[in-house]
Amino acid sequence: MIHPRHQSPRTSTRTARSTRAAPSPPPAPPGPLAPRHTVELTAPQAMALLGGAPLGRIVFTRRALPAIRPVNHLLDGGRIVIRTHRDSELFHQARQHGGQGVVVAYQADDIDPLTHLGWSVVATGYCHPVTDPEALLRYERLIRPWPDRPMEAAVRISPDLVTGVRLTA
């Protein structure tokens, strides 16, 4: 018999495995889901769902390619407000386009990963920097961004096209 101190780790691993019961097989994947149906949402329904969502994704152009960032938001008078920092690409583009703003999309959803039921909303419109100091202070109190860095700026998206679907069984 080999003394345990003289066994290689590889040998002791084999020995340990051979004395244990065989591991349980992984759980079987869930069976096929019932067919899902999509129900188109009206713009007011979609905006109401968006207003209750804790986070979303801002879609903008960066170096001529789509860029997507997860952010939290709030709805204010039908506009989507996001806090950002002054040196962000999104804020730079919104400021650069002046009164016209820059076209962006904002997406949010709540889809259950097990049942695949829920909803998804996309709002497309023009993004403008928030320049009113009182509004900036208000948004600073109401929106708590996740990154650990100063978010001293904000942008507003005025949705021109709002679409949404609800996924039902």
C-alpha positions in Angstrom: 0.0 0.0 0.0 1.3 3.5 -0.9 1.4 6.0 1.9 -0.8 9.0 1.2 2.2 11.4 1.5 3.9 9.6 -1.4 1.0 9.6 -3.8 0.9 12.2 -6.5 -2.0 14.5 -6.6 -3.1 12.7 -9.8 -3.2 9.4 -8.0 -5.0 10.7 -5.0 -7.6 12.3 -7.2 -8.3 9.0 -9.0 -8.5 7.2 -5.6 -10.8 9.8 -4.2 -13.0 9.6 -7.3 -13.2 5.8 -7.2 -14.4 5.8 -3.6 -17.2 8.3 -4.3 -20.6 7.6 -5.8 -21.0 8.6 -9.4 -22.2 12.1 -9.8 -25.8 12.8 -10.6 -26.5 13.5 -14.3 -27.3 17.1 -15.0 -31.0 17.9 -15.0 -32.8 17.4 -18.3 -33.5 20.5 -20.3 -37.0 21.7 -20.1 -39.4 20.3 -22.6 -40.5 22.2 -25.6 -42.4 25.4 -24.7 -45.9 26.0 -25.9 -46.0 28.2 -29.0 -45.7 31.9 -28.2 -47.7 34.6 -29.7 -46.8 38.3 -30.2 -49.4 41.0 -29.4 -48.5 44.4 -30.8 -48.7 47.1 -28.2 -50.0 50.6 -28.8 -47.5 53.5 -28.2 -49.2 54.5 -24.9 -49.1 50.9 -23.7 -45.4 50.6 -24.7 -44.5 53.8 -23.0 -46.3 52.8 -19.8 -44.2 49.6 -19.7 -41.0 51.5 -20.5 -41.8 53.8 -17.6 -41.9 50.9 -15.2 -38.7 49.3 -16.4 -35.7 49.6 -14.1 -33.2 49.7 -17.0 -32.9 49.8 -20.7 -30.4 50.0 -23.5 -29.5 53.2 -25.4 -28.5 52.6 -29.1 -26.5 55.2 -30.8 -23.8 55.5 -33.5 -20.1 55.4 -32.6 -17.5 55.6 -35.3 -20.2 54.8 -37.9 -21.2 51.6 -36.1 -24.0 50.8 -33.7 -23.2 51.1 -30.0 -25.4 49.9 -27.2 -25.1 50.7 -23.5 -27.2 49.5 -20.6 -28.5 52.4 -18.6 -31.3 53.3 -16.1 -33.8 56.0 -17.1 -36.9 57.9 -16.2 -39.8 59.2 -18.2 -40.5 62.9 -17.9 -43.3 64.4 -19.9 -43.2 61.6 -22.4 -39.4 61.9 -22.9 -36.8 59.4 -21.8 -34.1 60.9 -19.7 -30.7 59.3 -19.1 -27.8 60.7 -17.0 -24.3 60.5 -18.6 -20.9 62.2 -18.3 -19.8 65.2 -20.4 -17.1 63.3 -22.2 -19.4 60.4 -23.4 -19.8 59.8 -27.1 -23.6 60.1 -26.8 -23.5 63.5 -25.0 -20.9 64.7 -27.5 -23.1 63.7 -30.5 -26.2 65.2 -29.0 -24.5 68.5 -28.3 -22.8 68.5 -31.7 -26.1 68.3 -33.6 -27.5 71.2 -31.7 -31.2 71.8 -31.9 -31.7 68.9 -34.4 -30.5 66.3 -31.9 -29.1 63.0 -32.9 -31.2 59.9 -33.8 -31.1 57.1 -31.2 -33.1 54.1 -30.1 -34.0 53.1 -26.6 -35.0 49.5 -25.8 -36.3 47.9 -22.6 -37.8 44.6 -21.9 -39.0 42.2 -19.3 -38.9 38.6 -20.6 -38.9 35.7 -18.2 -35.9 33.4 -19.1 -37.9 30.2 -18.2 -41.3 30.8 -19.7 -40.2 33.3 -22.5 -43.2 35.4 -21.7 -43.0 39.2 -21.3 -42.7 42.3 -23.4 -40.2 44.4 -25.4 -40.4 48.0 -26.3 -38.3 50.2 -28.7 -38.5 54.0 -28.8 -36.7 55.8 -31.6 -36.3 59.5 -31.7 -34.0 62.5 -31.3 -31.7 62.9 -28.4 -30.8 66.3 -27.0 -28.6 67.4 -24.2 -30.3 68.8 -21.1 -29.0 72.3 -20.6 -31.4 73.7 -17.9 -29.4 73.6 -14.6 -32.6 73.1 -12.5 -33.6 70.1 -14.7 -30.1 68.7 -14.3 -30.3 69.0 -10.5 -33.7 67.3 -10.5 -32.5 64.4 -12.7 -29.5 64.1 -10.4 -31.8 63.4 -7.5 -34.1 61.1 -9.4 -31.7 58.9 -11.5 -28.9 57.0 -9.8 -26.5 55.7 -12.5 -24.7 52.4 -11.8 -21.1 53.4 -12.8 -18.8 54.7 -10.1 -18.0 57.9 -11.9 -19.5 61.4 -12.0 -22.5 61.7 -14.3 -22.8 65.5 -14.5 -24.8 65.6 -17.7 -28.1 64.3 -19.0 -29.8 63.7 -22.3 -33.5 63.5 -23.3 -34.9 61.4 -26.0 -38.1 62.6 -27.7 -39.7 59.4 -29.1 -41.1 59.7 -32.6 -41.7 56.0 -33.2 -42.6 53.7 -30.3 -43.2 50.0 -30.9 -43.7 47.1 -28.6 -44.7 43.5 -28.4 -46.1 41.4 -25.6 -45.1 37.7 -25.7 -48.0 35.5 -24.6 -48.6 31.7 -24.5 
